[in-house]
Structure formats: structure tokens, C-alpha cells
Amino acid sequence: MQNDARRAEILSTLAKSQKPISATTLAAAYHVSRQSIVGDIALLRASGADIIATSRGYLLAAASRQPLLKKTIA
């Protein structure tokens, strides 16, 4: 898997998750080193992805994951 494709998949995986995912878990899923994942996350954040680093792993910010809701009160 190429680097750009892996980063897109990481972003997709984080968007689908409700809980943090560790760099070790992502590394095992994509068959790369943990350090490669850390670098990928840094590049994604630099390109504007709203990724939060927690003590348990990475999480996409809630505002980025949830679509905006529009409510109409009659």
C-alpha cells in the first residue's frame, strides 16, 4: 500500500471509530511500524485533519466526524 493510500485509510478508520485507536493497532493493521503511523498522523494533522492525540490513541475530533444537523421547529 502506498503512503498516500495508507493515510487515506487511516483517516477513514479514525472517522468510523468512536474510541481512540493506538498507533500500535494501526501499525498492525497496515503492516508498517508504529513510527510510520506517528509520521502519517503528523502529516495528516499538518494537512488540516482534526486528529486528537490521547493517552489511549488517536481520535478524529467529534466536529469532523458528525454531519451538521439542521432542525426545523414548526
C-alpha positions in Angstrom: 0.0 0.0 0.0 1.3 3.4 -0.9 1.8 6.1 1.7 -1.0 8.4 0.4 -3.4 5.5 0.3 -2.5 4.4 3.8 -3.0 7.9 5.1 -6.5 8.0 3.5 -7.3 4.6 5.1 -6.1 5.8 8.5 -8.3 8.9 8.2 -11.3 6.7 7.2 -10.6 4.3 10.1 -10.5 7.1 12.6 -13.7 8.6 11.2 -15.5 5.3 11.8 -14.3 4.9 15.3 -16.0 6.2 18.4 -13.0 5.4 20.6 -9.2 6.2 20.3 -7.1 3.8 18.2 -3.5 3.3 19.2 -0.6 3.7 16.8 0.4 0.1 17.5 -3.1 -1.1 16.5 -2.9 1.0 13.3 0.6 -0.3 12.6 -0.5 -3.9 12.8 -3.5 -3.3 10.6 -1.4 -1.6 7.8 1.8 -3.8 8.3 4.1 -0.8 9.0 6.0 0.3 12.0 4.4 2.4 14.8 6.8 5.2 13.9 5.4 5.2 10.4 1.9 5.7 11.8 3.1 8.5 14.0 4.6 10.2 11.0 1.4 9.6 8.9 -0.7 11.2 11.7 1.7 14.2 11.8 1.3 14.7 8.1 -2.5 14.3 8.2 -2.6 16.9 11.0 -0.4 19.2 9.0 -2.7 18.9 6.1 -5.7 20.0 8.2 -7.1 16.8 9.6 -8.5 17.4 13.1 -6.9 14.5 14.8 -6.6 14.4 18.6 -3.9 12.5 20.3 -5.0 11.0 23.6 -3.2 8.7 26.1 -5.1 5.8 24.6 -4.5 6.6 20.9 -5.7 8.9 18.1 -9.3 10.1 17.7 -10.8 12.3 15.0 -12.4 15.4 16.6 -16.2 15.0 17.0 -16.9 18.0 14.9 -15.1 16.3 11.9 -16.9 13.0 12.3 -20.5 14.1 12.7 -22.5 15.7 9.9 -24.2 19.0 10.7 -27.8 18.6 11.7 -30.4 21.0 10.7 -33.6 21.2 12.8 -36.8 23.0 11.9 -39.3 23.8 14.5 -42.8 24.4 13.2 
